[in-house]
């Protein structure tokens, strides 16, 4: 070690481990602890060396502000406590804020309809992912909810559109339907249906009347064609 290292350690010990007679009545706390570590202790005891907030611009600002001083929007400051204590206090406040909305929302949600999309064998070890790309859209003008999704396996060239009225007591015609792309983009009737078959990569609502889809060729070859199509919902 160099003399500079020894001086640094000595200064550290001198500053942080001086005898502190005012702490003698506290068991095991006869010396000042290192001032960073005390904030990280997971205990509710007061800090041995609380920070000096004199001259702190934020505290002076709060002290001089009549509106902010008692504001419930400001989280209270505990200068005598560790960060673990403050963290637990903050978590308690957040949990309390979220509990009421969770209760209200939970009691208001109920099943409006049940549609069977597919069945799988009970003997299969792992359930395959057959449901993909769910996209939600709310048509506020017509009070309709839409869900766009695709089903894998045998219906990769289709997108499904589920439509429900926002008033669960009312029904709409064609509550669920499928749109099949297949080979509808073929340039001529001479092209085989297998050579230009398209599947859906993604689908979103563009507006209340239009659906945007991204299609790709299903053939197994390099340079598969991608198509961006705008489909009228009607």
N, C-alpha and C positions, 0 to 999 in steps of 0.2 A: 504494500500500500504506500502511496505517496503521502507526504506531509499534508497535502491539500485534502486527501481523503480522510485522514485522521482528524483534521480540523473540522471537516464537515460533520463527521459522526459526533465529535465532541460538542459542537454547537447544537446539534439536534438533541442530544441527551440533556444538555444544559437548559434548553428552551422548554422541552416537553416533560422532563422528568424531575423538575424541581420539587422539593418537599412542599406539600400544600396542607398546612395545619387545619385549614377550614374544612378539609375533607376527612379528618381523622375519625369523625363520628360515623362515617359511612364505611361499612365493612369492605375491606379489600380495595378501597379507593384512596390510598394514601398519596398517590401521585397523579399528576395530569396525564391523561392518555394522549396518544397521537391524535391530532385534531380531525383527520379525515376518517380514520377507522371508527370513531365513535358514532358517526352518522349511519354506518352500515350494520350496526348491531341490531339484531332482531329482538328487541326488548322494549318495554314500555317505560323504563326508568328515564329520568331526565338526563340530558347530556351533562357530562362532567365539565366540559369547557364549551358552553354555549357561544354562538357567534356574536360578535359585536356589530349591531345593526346601526350604530351611530354614523350619520352621514350617508346612509344608503338612500339613493335617489328615489327608489320605488316606495320605500316606507315614508319618506318625507312627503312624497306626492299624495299618498293615501291619507296621511295625517292632515294635510291641508285641504283635502277635498271633502266637503260636507256631504256630497251625494254618494261618493264611493266608500266612505268610511264605514257605513253600516249596510252596504249593498249585499243582498243575499246571493248575488251572482259571483262574488269573489270568494274563492275557497279560503277559509281561515288559515292563518299562519301560526305554526307552533314552533317558536324559536328554541324551546327547551327539549324538543323531541327529535328522535332519529328519523331517517327517511322511511324505514320500515313502518314506524308508527303512522307517519303521514300517509303512506301508501294504503294501509288498512283503513284509515279514516276515509280516504277518497273512494276506495272500493265500496265501502258501506253506503256512502252517499249515492254513488252511481247505481248500485243495486236497488236502493230505495226509489230512485227516479224511474227505473225501468220496470219495477214490479207492477205498478198500477196499469200502465198501458198493456203489459203482458196479460194481466187478468182480464181487462176489458176486451182486448182483441181475441183472446182465447175463447171467451164465452160467446163471442159474436160469430165465430166461424163454425159452419156446419156443412155437411155434404149435401150438395144440390142434386148431383146425378152420378151414376156409376156406369161407365162404359167399358166393356171387355174388349181390349185391343188385340190380345193374342194369348195363347195357352202354350205352356211348356210341359215337358214330361217331368213327373215328380221324381223319376229315377236319376235325373241328371245331377252330377256332383256340383257343378257351378252353373248359375243362371246366366245365359248369354245376354249381352246388352243389345236389345232390339229397338229401344226407344232413343231417338237422337234428334238434336237440334230443336228443342222446344223454344219457340219464340212467342211472346205474348204481345197482344195489341188490343187497345181499348178504343172502340169507335164511340166517342162521346155524343156525336150527332144522332146516331141510331140506337144508342144505349146497348151496344153489343160487345161482348168479349170474344176474341179470336185466339186460338193457339195453333201455330204452325209446327209441324214435326214430321220426321221421316221415320220409317220402319226399315230396319235392315233385313238381311236374309233375302226373301223372295220378292220384296217390294222396294228394291233400291231405286227404281226409276220413278217412284211416286212421292209426292208430298201430300200430307194429310192436313186438312183444315177443319178444326173444331170450332163451332160457333155456338155461343150461349148468350141469352139475354141477361142484362145486368139485374133485372128483376127475376129472381129465381122461380117465381110462380108462373112466369110466362115462358112459352116455348117458341122456337123458331124453326122454320122449314129447313130441311137438309142440315140438321144439327152437326153432322160430320160427313165429310166427303173426301175423296182422294182424286188428285190430278196426276195422270200418268204422262210422262214426257216421251218415253220410248224413242221412236225414230221420227218424231214430228218435224225435225229440222232437216230431213233429207232433201237434197236438191231435186231429185227426180224419183219417179216410181221405180226406176230401174235399179236403184241402190238397194241392196239387201237390207233387211231389217236388223241384221246382226252387225253390219259394218258401221252404222252410225247410230248406235243406241246410246242414250244419255242418262246419266244419273245426277242426282241433286247433291251438290257440295254444301250449299247453304241457302237459306230462305228467310227473308225479312219482309215486313210490311213497309212499303215506301210511303203510302198515305192510306186514307180510309178506303180508297177504291183500287189500289194497285199493290201487287206483290212483286218483289224483286227476288229472282233466284239466280244462283250461280250453278251452271251445269258443266259436266265434263263427259267426254266420251268414255264409254265403258270398255272399249276394246283394249286388250293387253298389248300396248306398243308404246314406244317413246313418242314424245311430242303430242300427248293427248290434247285435243282441242278443248278450250274453255269458252263458255258462252254466258254472257250476262243478259238475262231476259227480263222484261217488264210484262207482267201478266195482269190484265184487268180482272178484278175479283168477280165481276159479273159473268 
